Amino acid sequence: MIESKLPGIGQSIFAVMTKMANDQRAINLSQGFPDFNCPDQLIELVRHYSLKGFNQYAPMPGVLRLREEIAAKVKRFYNHDTDPELNITITAGATQALFTAILAVVGDGDEVIVFEPAYDSYLPAIILAGGVPVPVELNEKDFSYDWELVRAKITNRTRLIILNSPHNPSGYVFTPEDISELQKIASEKDVFFISDEVYEHIIFDGKEHLSFLKYPELSSRSLVISSFGKTYHTTGWKMGYVIANEELAKEFRKVHQFNVFAVNTPVQHAYAEFMKDDKHPRQLPEFYQKKRDYFLELISESPFQASPASGTYFQLLDYTGISSMDDFSFAEKLVKEIGVAVIPLSPFYTVKGKRKYIRICFAKTEKVLEDASLKLKSGSYSGF
């Protein structure tokens, strides 16, 4: 009999709901991936570098030309100077970057503050590292931060604070006041930060992404994580990167070399060439805001309530006016009887509570959004 290292943790809610969607032949708005293709040029570049023979192991930290392009990009976007040799590591997706970063920083008994609702990979990684998760719930009305509560949770055992903006699943985006509070914590407390910025270019309504890289007080104590998949519609290629100071990067790479070593070589070369031009990421806010607005318009006459997400390609829907069911039961019934798969919010929390939210992904074609919204508007909820 194997003693589980993760007792009480089952299959990811994303896998559960995607399987349910497939079994029911439902429209899948659950898992966070686009149903449209990445840029044709990017595919051609991968083909080009594969045919040119770039098919063996890449250097452990990543292909240097890609790291150089990332350094140039963060200088353009965030006015941050970084050494591609010492500070940037290419990873097999952002989830691997998160897992490796947590293993590199957290030891037995170290406390890690996690803001909930939280991406479901954070807590298992903390537990596997021997750490102690310390959940702090965001304000349920607007998912903003209660910084007095955060300060009350920091102890002499607090090693790490994990932040995520734009925030999955709520779509909340850091304000200047949030950054100011974080800067105070960084100056007063001996803690490190992970800044999960995978949705950095998916931000709406004229808001600005306040990257940790813009603030020396934060970047000097942080591992900043980003995702090519989220930016370039290539989630299946599983590639991301981490930016950290030399000391943190060394510790990160010690772990990285033994759980991945290196990632896809031709894809790294393709990204390096493609990202010389900022046109694609600079168009993303408008591209996804149109999808958000279109979906919200389509469901405006439905029984669901929504406050527009400020970032990410997710939108929370409040079903309080429809049912008193718990969110998992509601989502299960929705996929079986209405034909639309969504994600319940409770798996993003340690304490499940009685929240009446579901999360949908609007990174879909207009036809899919139209078909899904029609089902959500016209479906019968009498048995819910």
N, C-alpha and C positions, 0 to 999 in steps of 0.2 A: 504493500500500500504506500503510495507516494504522499508525503505531507506537502500540501500545496503551499507555495510561496505567496499566493494571492487568494487566500480563502475568502469566499463571499463575492468574488469578482467573476462574473460569467462572460458570455459573449458580448461583444460591443453592440450597443443599441443600433449602430449604423448597419452592421451585418444582419441583425435581426430584422430590421424594417425593410432592408433591401431584399432579403429572401422572401419576406411576406409580400412585398410588391410584385416580385417575380412569380410567386405561387398564385397570386390573385390576378395576375396580369393587369395590375393597377398602374396608374400614372405615378412615376416615382419622383416626388419632390422631397425625398428624405435625405439621401446622402449628398454631400456637397461636392458635386462635380458638374461641369457643363455638358450639355448634350450636343454641342456644336464643336467643330474641329478647331485645332490650333492654326496659326498662319501657315499657308502653303510653303512659304519660303523656309520656315523653320524645319519642316519635314524634309525639304530638298537638301538643306544643309546637313541634316543627320545622315541622309543617304550619301551625300558627297563625301563626308569624312569617313564613313564606313568603307566606301569603295576605295578611298585613298589609303586605307590600311591602318586607321587610328582605332584599332580594335583590341589592344592589349591593356594591361593595367595602367591606370593613370597614377601620377604621384599621390602619395597618401593624403596630403592636404588639398589636392585638386589640381587640375591643369592650370599652370601659371597664368596663361593669357586670359582665362576666365576670371581668375582672382584679380587680375589687373583691371579688367573691365568692371568688375563689381566695385573696386576701389574708386574708379573714375565715376561710376554712377552715383555712389553715396556722396561723393564730393559735389556733384552737380545738384543732387536733390536735397542734401542735408548739410552741405558745407562741412563735411566731416573728413578729416585726413586719416587714412588708414594704410598700413603697410601690407600689401598683398602677400608677401612672404611670411610675415609673422602673425598677422591678425585675422586672416580669412581662411576658413576651412569649408570645402564643398562636402555636402552630406547627401545621403540617400533619402531625401525628403525632409520636411520639417519635423515630422514625428520622430525620426531617428535623431535629428539634431537636439530635440527636446530631451529625449531619453538619455543621450550621451552627455548633454550638459548637466542634467540632474545627477547622473552617476559620477561625473567629474567633481562636483562641488559638494554634494551631500554625503555625510557619513552617519554612522550609527547614532541615533538619538537626536540628530539635528532636526530642528523644527523648520518647516517650510510653509509660508503663508500662501494660500491659494484662494483666489476670489471666485465665488460661485454665483451663478452657474459657470461651470468650467469645462473646457475640452476634456474629454474622458481619459486622455492619455497621461495627464499630469499625476493623478494620485497613484496609479499603479507603479509608475517610475519612481516616485518618492518612496513608496513602500519597499520596492526591490532594492533601493539604495540604502535601506535601513533607517530612513528618515521618518519623521512624524508629520503628517499633513495637518495643517491648522486652517480649516475652512473659515473664510470670512464672506458672508453673504452680501452681495450688492443690494442696494435699495430696490425693492421689488417694483416700485412704481415706474422708475425710469432707468434702473440699473446703474445708477451713479454710485460713487464711492463715499463711504462714511469714514473719513480719515481719522476721526477721534477713536472710532472702533478699531481701526487698523493699528494705531499706536498702542492701544490697550492690549492688543494681541502679541506685540513684539516683546520677547523676553531675552534673557542672556543666552538662551539656546537657539534663538532664531538665526538661521544660517542664510536663508534664501527667501526671496519674495518673487512670485511668478506673476507677471502682468501680460495682458493681451489687449491690444488696441490696433485697429478696430476689433471689437469684441465678438467672438463666437460663443454663444448663440444670439446675444441681444442686439448686436449692431451698434453698441455704445462706442463713442469715440472720445479719447482723452481731451480734456479742456486745459487751457493754460493753468487754471487753478490746481488741477490734478498734478500737473508736472511740477508746480511749485511745492506742493506737499511732498512729492517724491524726492525732490531735491533736498528738502529739509531732513527727511528720513535718512537719505544717503550721507548727509554731513554729520548727523548725530549718532547714527547706529552703525555698528560693524556688520553690515549685511551685504549680500550680493543680490543681483537681480537677473532674472531671465525676462527679456522683453520679446514676446511672441508677436512678430509684426508681419505675419504671412499675408494679411489683407491690406498691406500698406498702401496699395494703389487703388483700392476699391473703397472710395470715400465720397460722400455726397453733400449736396446743398452748399457747396462752396467751402466746406470745412477743410482744414489742413491736417495732414497726418503729422502728429508731433512725435517723431521718432526719438528714441533715446539717444541716437547718434548725434542729435542736434545739441545735446547738453552734456558738456564734459563731466559734470558732477555725477551724472547717471551712466554715461558710456564707459567711464573708467572703472565701474564696478559691475558691468553688465555683460551678459552674453546675449547678443541681439540676433534673432533668428528670422529668416525670410524664406520664401518659397517661390521657385520658378513655376511650379505647377499652377498655383493660384493666379500668378501674373500672366502666364502665357497659355492658359487653357490646356495644360499638359499634366494633369494630376497623375496619369498612369505612368509617367516617366520617372516619378519619385526622385526629385532632386531639389535640394535647398542649400542654404549656406548659413554659417555662423560668423559673426564679427565680434571679436573680444580683444582685450588688451593682451600683451605678450604673455603675462603670467597665466591668465585664465585660458588663453588659447593653447598653451603648452599642456595644461591639465586636460583640456578637452581632447587634444590629439592623442594623449596617452590612452584614453579610453577608445576613441574613434578608430585607432589603428587595429584594435583587437575585436571590435564588434562589426566593422565594415571594411576597414583598410582603405579601399578606394571605390569610386562609383563610376558609372557609365562614361567611357572615354569619348566616343563620337558625339554623344549628346552634349558633353561639356564644351567641346570645340564649336558645336552648332550654336549653343547659347552665347558663347564668347563673341561670335561674329554678329549674331542677330541683335544683341543688346547694345551694339555701338550706337544704334539709333534709338532715341527715347520715345519715338512716336507712339509705339504700342502702349507702354504703361501710362503715358500722359493722356491717352484717349479712354482709358478704362473707367475713370469716374463717370463721364458722360454716358459711355456705353452701358454700364450696369445701372446707373440711375434711371435711364429710360426703361429698363426692364423692371426695376422696382416700381416705378410710377405706373407703368402699364398694368402690372399685376394688381396693384392696389386699386386702380381704377376698375379693373375687371371684377374684383370681389367687393366693391363698395356697396352693392345691394345685397350682399350675403349676410348671414347672421353673425359673422365673425367681426371682431374689432381689432384694429391695428394702429400702432403708432409707427410712422415710417422709420425704418432702420437708417442710422447715420453712416453706416459702413458695412462691409462684407457683402456677400450675395445671399444672405439669409434674412428672413422676415419672420418675426413672431406674430402669431395670431391668438387672440384671446377668445376662448369659446364659452366664457361664463354665461352668456345669454342663451346658450344652446343646451348645456348639460351640466349636471353635478358630478359626472363620472370622473374618476382619476384620469390623469392625462395618458397613461399607457393604455388603459382600457378604451379610452376615447380614440386614440390613434389606431388601435387594433380594429375597432369597429368601423372607423373611417375608411381604412383600406379594404375591408371586407364588404361593406355595404354601400359606400359612396364611390370607391374605386380610386382613391388618391392616397398615396403613402406619404406620411410626414414623420417628424421626430418629436416625441414627447419631451418636455423640458426636464422632468424629474431625474433622468439619468445624469444630468449635469450638476446635480446636488448630492451632498452626503446625506442630509436630512431631506426626505422626499417631500413632505408637506402636502398641501392641497392646492397646488398651483394649477391654473386653468389655461396653460399656454401650450401651443404646438409650434414647431419650427418648420418652415418650408424653405427650399432652395429655389431662387428665381433665376439661376444661371441656366436658363432653358430657352428654346426657341419660342417665338410668339405663338406658334400653333400649340405647343405643349402647354404653355401658360393659359391659353384660351380654353383648351379642352379641360384642363384641371379646374379652372375657375368656374366653368359651366357646371361641372359636377358639384363643386362646393356650393354654388348658388342654388341649384335646382334640386339637390338631393333632399330626401326626406329624413328629418332628424327626430321623428316622433318616438322612435325606440331608443334614443340616446339618453 
